[in-house]
Amino acid sequence: MQRIGVFVCHCGSNIAATVDVKKVAEMARLEPGVVFADDYQYMCSEAGQAKIGAAIKEYNLTGLVVCSCSPRMHEATFRKCAERYGLNPYMVEIANIREHCSWIHKDMEEATQKAVILARAAIAKVNLNAPLQAGESRVTKRALVIGGGIAGIQTALDIADAGYEVDIVEKTPSIGGRMSQLDKTFPTLDCSACILTPKMVDAAGHEKIKIYTYSEVEKVSGFVGDFTVDIRKKARSVDEAKCTGCGVCQEKCPSKKTPSEFNRGLNNRSAIYTPFAQAIPNVPVIDREACIKFKTGKCGVCEKVCQAGAINYAQEDEIITEKYGAIVVATGFDTIKLDKYDEYAYSQSKDVITSLELERIMNAAGPTKGHLERLSDGKAPKEIVFVQCVGSRCSDERGKPYCSKICCMYTAKHAMLIRDKYPDVNVTVFYIDVRTPGKNFDEFYRRAVEEYGVNYIKGQVGKVAPQPDGSLLVQGSDLIDNKQIKIKADMVVLATAIEPNQGVRNIATMLTASIDTNNFLTEAHPKLRPVESPTAGVFLSGVCQGPKDIPETVSQAGAAAVKVIGLLAKDKLTTNPCTAQADELLCNGCSNCAKVCPYGAITYETRQVNDHGIREDRRIAVVNKALCQGCGACTVTCPSGAMDLQGFSNRQLIAEVDAICR
Amino acid sequence: MIFSYYPGCTLRNKAKDLDAYARASAEALGFTLQELDNWQCCGGVYPLGTDEIASKLSSVRALAEAKDKGQDLVTLCSACHHVLKRVNDDMTNVEDIRTRANNYMKLAEPYAGETKVLHFLEVLRDVVGFDTLKEKVVNPLTGQKIAAYYGCLLLRPGKIMALDDPENPKLLEDFIRALGAEPVVYPYRNECCGGYISLKEPDMAKNMCNTINESAKGFGAECFITACPLCRYNLNKTEQGLPVYYFTELLAEALGVKEGAL
């Protein structure tokens, strides 16, 4: 029989205002096994924990029930407390009488009754608890960063500077990501390339960093501290060791009709290409879909002109298998497709462009060499309209429900840059709200309005109508003047919503990292663990977790790196002892548990079993304790009841239900 | 192939041509429009009062009759099509309306949205097919520059009408191409003509139609085609307006069945 102590927390007035805590303690004393019950204002405080310690000693307690907040909040606190006073930490149960009770009920009598029942259930469970011992696993001191944008680069640099090996896997031919496509950055208007390129060079030259470009993660197995990853290094058709990056092959390549991904399809590139001049590595790839040699077998111009003999048409994809202790996802974003927003005439007019396309137009290395011009006729625009929130903050399924966060600031930046360089151009911005929290952000926006005379109109655009003369008639509402207005514009720029990059869902599945309805990766706790995924050993950096600008991305990248360093600094990891195990006498080897296990933790082995004196070979489920996360899916699936979860055994759960229904 | 057919009141008086050319064209294309025995006015505009049942009953009656015959229900007038599709959507998805309507109707078997409502244009596109239509054209309208005018009732609400992209439709343009003519794409083809506001504030409707007319003209159109009698009425009021035809008239002409159809 256990000797159980019950500790009821007031949580200030959080619990005590709705639950009669004294009554809960009083009722708990009547439960079987309970030898002590008391209440206190803050159980988690030092004084509260000392109270628990004293009771353990005085009453010789073997189990604890703490009636307090969610176990997600303080289970670890009370387990540590128990351990300090000589109890096995797994002899502690939490009855959540705050989130599950006081916070959601108003009536004191009802809430108290519910709290009593929750306490009763926890007591019933502790009566069946057994001490558990946590195991250990090793840590591979190497990290993988998926994505080579500013988020991935910064994370990798920070980890590498701490002395650990890092590999970056980037699917495009160069690192640099979205930031390399930007012209200027807010709120200081410094050139994006000027601040990014040195970081790219640092990463490439760092002795601890290895960069796999034109590569993708193909398979992930293992667990925190000991992941095994297959990386597919796609065939570049160019030998990286031999190529000098002279660029002659790109000049001479006769196939020049492929839309440039880097310039958002605004101009074309050759079949053998580096995405941009400062690409790292400065080694081109052959796009085999576009290459004449690959399509027809004839051509071979690049091979002929290459002085270094680097062209290799026979190169094949290579699979690299590597072990890692931690994985950082930094897969970034793209803008949404605008096919559901035809009212803005994006598909009908070349002069309706996205903000990212404008970024390329404004860039000196872009398709117009930095000249602001209409893509339809090359004329200089005199009237430009910006439309904010295209696809963001959208209540129907056409767009995204969230705010993309960066658009208010980059639109102010674009408007300001245009007014600065072309003072004769009128600039109008349609907005729902202007959202500029951030250091020096609102000042920046005010400058656009007050110093640069950008015309901000609160209201949405309903239609962009291309006119026979090539202009664009923008119809919108001015909500402050309560007027319908029409502006004859030469160019319309759409602040298009951003979404996580295509492919992140696939990566999340490989990592068993959870993802939300908008394909953003979920953090372990929205406030307190914002850079960790709920899957141990997987960390998040940049927009893959939620919309952010460059300063925020860099901060998060550093934070993710710190978490990785903290993990890699350990030689061994403590494993969760609440894992499943099969009763070999009950297991019939049906494989159902292996099918539902999301972590691939269950395998089978043939073992000799002594079933009441009869010895026979049976196929038995075996759980890898290091892989098992204790989710319990196997225990509910097992038809013979052979699978049981330590710390959450079937008997314990039934006892809880019985206690609730009593 | 036989379809149940709901003509609607306007096609019995002001828009007899919309109806007659459609029937003649249907026969030429190998299907028949079989008029419902007991159809009544649809109410003209979708009865927006969600708590009003009586105004939805005539549509339910028509829908249930088509269900009894086991036929899809075809309409021509944009407004009737709009009302029938929306009431049918209510009967499928809104439990309260379905229950109350069925309580009134006292049908042998309750109606729950089983009938498929099709606009005549959907039959052309999805059943006949524009490629087949093109083959059956005997007098191609070569060289004619035609502006399709959709209006709003045909396309919106997009999810319920499910006819085409309400912001950038192409159904009528494909139809025009099938007849051998050249479609003129202009941005106001899915804007409202003013509808019934033309009775109360004629100037407002006129303004709206002028914008549509000027835009189509600017892009080089020679005439409009439409499926809606009210749109045609409003567009005809504009000054120096382009001629407005029902799409069925041009269809009958191209198929060579216009003569004697009326």
Boltz contact constraints between the chains, C-beta under 6 A:
constraints:
  - contact:
      token1: [A, 342]
      token2: [B, 167]
      max_distance: 6.0
  - contact:
      token1: [A, 342]
      token2: [B, 168]
      max_distance: 6.0
  - contact:
      token1: [A, 343]
      token2: [B, 167]
      max_distance: 6.0
  - contact:
      token1: [A, 465]
      token2: [B, 187]
      max_distance: 6.0
  - contact:
      token1: [A, 466]
      token2: [B, 187]
      max_distance: 6.0
  - contact:
      token1: [A, 468]
      token2: [B, 218]
      max_distance: 6.0
  - contact:
      token1: [A, 468]
      token2: [B, 219]
      max_distance: 6.0
